[in-house]
Amino acid sequence: MRKGRESLVTMRSYSGLMIVIIFIISGYLCGTSALVDGQDLQERILTIGRNDNRVMEHLDHLTNRIGPRLTGSDNLRNACEWALDRFQSFGLTNVHLEKCAEMPVGFNRGQSYGSIMNPVTQDLHFTTPAWTAGTSGRVVARAVMGPETVDELETRRSEFQGSWIVWDPDKKRGRSAEYLKKGQELNLTLAGVLIPSVDDELLQSFGNYLIEWEALPETPVIILPGQEWKEIANYISENEEVVLAFDIRNYFKKGPIPIYNVVAEIPGTDLAHEYVIVGAHLDSWDGASGACDNGTGVAAAMEAARILMESGARPRRTIRFILFGGHEQGLFGSKGYVADHSELMPQISAVLNMDYGSDYISGILATEAMVEDFEGIFSPVRTLNQDMPFDIEQVDRLPLYSTSCCNPNPRTPSCASGNGSPEASPGGKAALHAGCGSTRAAFCMSDHMVFLGAGVPSFMWDQSGDTPYWRCHHTQFDTYDMVVPEYQKHSATVIAWGALGIANLDHMLSREHLTESSPATQADTRKPAAQKTQPPAGRKVIELDPEILRTYAGRYEFVPGIILSVKAEGRKLYSQLTGQQELEMYAESETDFCYALIDAQLTFVKDGRGQVTHLVLHQNGIDQPATRLD
């Protein structure tokens, strides 16, 4: 919740003014074709939202019955079929799946168990990256510390053969590709590799889907909480014989695997050819059940649809609900939809997207031209629950991307404070969208940005509350019990209210100055100040041949309008994101780079001919691919 900001709408108790307000609200909610009068419809929506809200039922089934929904997994397809059935049961029309992408190889995660067998008996907590190998049944083997140089693979070959390798990333010298190549030359077979998480407790979910059926990963990669990894490493350093047992059931599925968006709609009346889109991404990472990210957004969007149908609302514009697939691997669902429906972009009045976890919806951004419309639509939401206030924040433009703390982890450098609250970060909640002014700000993207890049007014709801999003975001704690039911009920009601209000405007939302920067921002964008840096402390950097660096120079597109420009100057490589300053990158391997001023890494990906086709930005447990344009 933003502090110390005057309300854009002031509610007074004068009876004459209240009559006018009710009349205005009736117009926003009903338009010309409603089944019931405006005041009655208003009361029905709010009553259903308060007293018959089923958002937690949807979330329970999605997360506890279906479970995690990795892109390309059987669970995601099951979730699509379930969502289709639910939308149809609510009475929505045009309910269907739309293919948006394909995965080269599918991946399903089964049960996994791990323990220390000697010198103590202890169960282990762990994960494996998605799209990596499991074990062939239960594997019991001794554990040894990994090599620090490539040459050690040969000199200690007998020690490594068939063992669990406890790898210390801080001591490894050289590129991972060099170790892999040398291991293949030696015909070295490992039980698996154990590496520590960046946190003593949290296990981040991630994985590289760009694998081929003919060359599937064969060696298990196991990630342990930092503290448990240290315990094993200490036993080895004390010359204890360490024996570990793992049984990891990871399964690959031959592709291509189609990825779908789930689409359903409440048809409009006199303006049915125009649209309001309510969105959320259905896929998740698979380290837990995908409750906060983004089961909450999916459940709230679905319940908003049910509330509107149950209330008898007949919007003027068609309200289309889209549950996007492939979000976590690069916004595949929204990119595919915009590409396949480019002719619809001028007819979409707004996109309303929820993707910030379990906290309640607490506001929305608005350009100056949108403020008056939003004042009329959202004025009742301000008094819906005094413990969950709602604010409209006027901005010069809607930001094309968020340089903020969508994963405000107090344990990683970012613009969030230790309590994980956006309000405590420099710039307040405005920083959640436009950047907190910190060079350590996170780079966060969601599906609304793809529509915004296509010229459509698109919004990520502001969210506030007490849930520690950093703790569940892409971790083993992203589970149903982390979600606050009252927050979810409130958010579903606000989404229903907002979607209907925008759908019933006499006009589409203004696109005036939609994504134009203010003069100050334009100046910064044209000539961002370069900043001299030193190699980041605690990371091992190497020097690459200028010829290699020149192969990476070019422009890489995350979403339309968001470009990372890479240039090579001698033995240095620089990158610059749209609207941000130029930053030097430091090589950790031939293809992996890190930054000094932001807690992020970047990987250049080559095809079979050795040509760089795209890059992947790794930040806060998120992998964001960007396609090379030139």
HELIX and SHEET records of a PDB file:
HELIX    1   1 SER A   15  CYS A   30  1                                  16    
HELIX    2   2 GLY A   38  ASN A   51  1                                  14    
HELIX    3   3 VAL A   55  ASP A   60  1                                   6    
HELIX    4   4 HIS A   61  ILE A   66  3                                   6    
HELIX    5   5 ASP A   74  PHE A   90  1                                  17    
HELIX    6   6 GLU A  152  THR A  155  1                                   4    
HELIX    7   7 ARG A  157  PHE A  160  1                                   4    
HELIX    8   8 SER A  176  GLU A  185  1                                  10    
HELIX    9   9 TRP A  213  ALA A  215  5                                   3    
HELIX   10  10 GLY A  226  SER A  237  1                                  12    
HELIX   11  11 ALA A  291  GLY A  295  3                                   5    
HELIX   12  12 THR A  296  SER A  311  1                                  16    
HELIX   13  13 PHE A  332  ASP A  340  1                                   9    
HELIX   14  14 SER A  342  GLN A  347  5                                   6    
HELIX   15  15 GLU A  368  PHE A  378  1                                  11    
HELIX   16  16 SER A  379  THR A  383  5                                   5    
HELIX   17  17 PRO A  422  ALA A  424  5                                   3    
HELIX   18  18 GLY A  428  ALA A  430  5                                   3    
HELIX   19  19 ALA A  431  ALA A  434  1                                   4    
HELIX   20  20 HIS A  448  GLY A  453  1                                   6    
HELIX   21  21 TYR A  469  CYS A  472  1                                   4    
HELIX   22  22 TYR A  480  MET A  482  5                                   3    
HELIX   23  23 PRO A  485  ALA A  503  1                                  19    
HELIX   24  24 PRO A  519  ARG A  526  1                                   8    
HELIX   25  25 PRO A  546  ARG A  550  1                                   5    
SHEET    1   A 7 GLN A 122  ASP A 123  0                                        
SHEET    2   A 7 THR A  93  ASN A 118 -1                                        
SHEET    3   A 7 VAL A 243  ILE A 266 -1                                        
SHEET    4   A 7 ARG A 138  MET A 145 -1                                        
SHEET    5   A 7 TRP A 164  VAL A 166  1                                        
SHEET    6   A 7 GLY A 192  PRO A 196  1                                        
SHEET    7   A 7 VAL A 221  LEU A 224  1                                        
SHEET    1   B 7 GLN A 122  ASP A 123  0                                        
SHEET    2   B 7 THR A  93  ASN A 118 -1                                        
SHEET    3   B 7 VAL A 243  ILE A 266 -1                                        
SHEET    4   B 7 ARG A 317  PHE A 324 -1                                        
SHEET    5   B 7 LEU A 271  HIS A 281  1                                        
SHEET    6   B 7 ILE A 348  ASN A 353  1                                        
SHEET    7   B 7 SER A 458  MET A 460  1                                        
SHEET    1   C 3 ASP A 391  GLN A 394  0                                        
SHEET    2   C 3 TYR A 360  ALA A 366  1                                        
SHEET    3   C 3 ASP A 462  SER A 464 -1                                        
SHEET    1   D 9 GLY A 554  VAL A 559  0                                        
SHEET    2   D 9 ILE A 562  GLU A 569 -1                                        
SHEET    3   D 9 LYS A 572  LEU A 577 -1                                        
SHEET    4   D 9 GLU A 582  ALA A 587 -1                                        
SHEET    5   D 9 ASP A 592  TYR A 595 -1                                        
SHEET    6   D 9 GLN A 601  LYS A 606 -1                                        
SHEET    7   D 9 VAL A 612  GLN A 619 -1                                        
SHEET    8   D 9 ILE A 622  ARG A 628 -1                                        
SHEET    9   D 9 GLY A 554  VAL A 559 -1                                        
END                                                                             
